[in-house]
Amino acid sequence: MGKCKDITRLLSDALDRRLTAGEWLAIGVHLPTCSGCRNFRKQIAQLRDASREISGTDRETPEEPRS
C-alpha cells in the first residue's frame, strides 16, 4: 500500500474516530513532504465545515492533539 493511500485513509478516519498518537505521528511526518496529502486534508476540512453549516450541526469531531 502506498504511503499517500495510508495517510489519506487516516485523515478520513479522523473524521469518524480518534486517531492514536502513532497515527497522528505518521500523518505529521508525511504531510510536510507531500503537497497532495496536504491538499486532501484541506479539502476534507472544507467539506466537513460546509456539511456542518448546511446541516446546522455543531458536532465536534476528533481533532489532532495539540502540542
C-alpha positions as CSV (number, residue, x, y, z in Angstrom):
1,M,0.0,0.0,0.0
2,G,1.3,3.4,-0.9
3,K,2.2,5.9,1.8
4,C,-0.2,8.5,0.5
5,K,-3.0,6.0,0.4
6,D,-2.4,5.2,4.1
7,I,-2.2,8.9,5.1
8,T,-5.4,9.9,3.2
9,R,-7.2,6.9,4.9
10,L,-6.1,8.1,8.3
11,L,-7.2,11.7,7.5
12,S,-10.6,10.3,6.5
13,D,-10.7,8.1,9.6
14,A,-10.0,11.1,11.8
15,L,-13.5,12.4,10.9
16,D,-15.1,9.4,12.5
17,R,-12.9,8.3,15.3
18,R,-10.0,9.4,17.5
19,L,-6.7,8.5,16.0
20,T,-3.9,7.1,18.1
21,A,-0.8,9.1,18.8
22,G,1.1,6.8,16.4
23,E,-1.3,7.6,13.6
24,W,-1.0,11.3,14.2
25,L,2.7,10.9,14.2
26,A,2.6,9.2,10.8
27,I,0.5,12.0,9.5
28,G,2.7,14.6,11.0
29,V,5.9,13.1,9.4
30,H,4.3,12.7,6.0
31,L,2.4,16.0,5.5
32,P,5.4,18.3,5.3
33,T,6.8,16.4,2.3
34,C,3.6,15.8,0.4
35,S,1.5,18.6,-1.1
36,G,-1.1,16.2,-2.4
37,C,-1.9,14.9,1.1
38,R,-1.9,18.5,2.5
39,N,-4.4,19.5,-0.2
40,F,-6.5,16.4,0.6
41,R,-6.5,17.5,4.3
42,K,-7.7,21.0,3.4
43,Q,-10.4,19.7,1.1
44,I,-11.9,17.3,3.6
45,A,-11.8,20.1,6.2
46,Q,-13.7,22.3,3.8
47,L,-16.3,19.6,3.1
48,R,-16.7,18.9,6.9
49,D,-17.3,22.6,7.5
50,A,-19.7,23.0,4.7
51,S,-21.6,19.9,5.8
52,R,-21.9,21.3,9.3
53,E,-23.1,24.6,8.1
54,I,-25.7,23.1,5.8
55,S,-27.0,20.6,8.5
56,G,-26.8,23.2,11.3
57,T,-24.9,20.7,13.5
58,D,-22.2,21.7,15.7
59,R,-20.9,18.2,16.4
60,E,-17.3,18.0,17.4
61,T,-15.1,15.6,15.5
62,P,-11.9,14.2,16.9
63,E,-9.1,16.6,16.4
64,E,-5.4,16.4,16.1
65,P,-3.8,16.5,19.6
66,R,-2.4,19.9,20.5
67,S,1.3,20.2,21.3
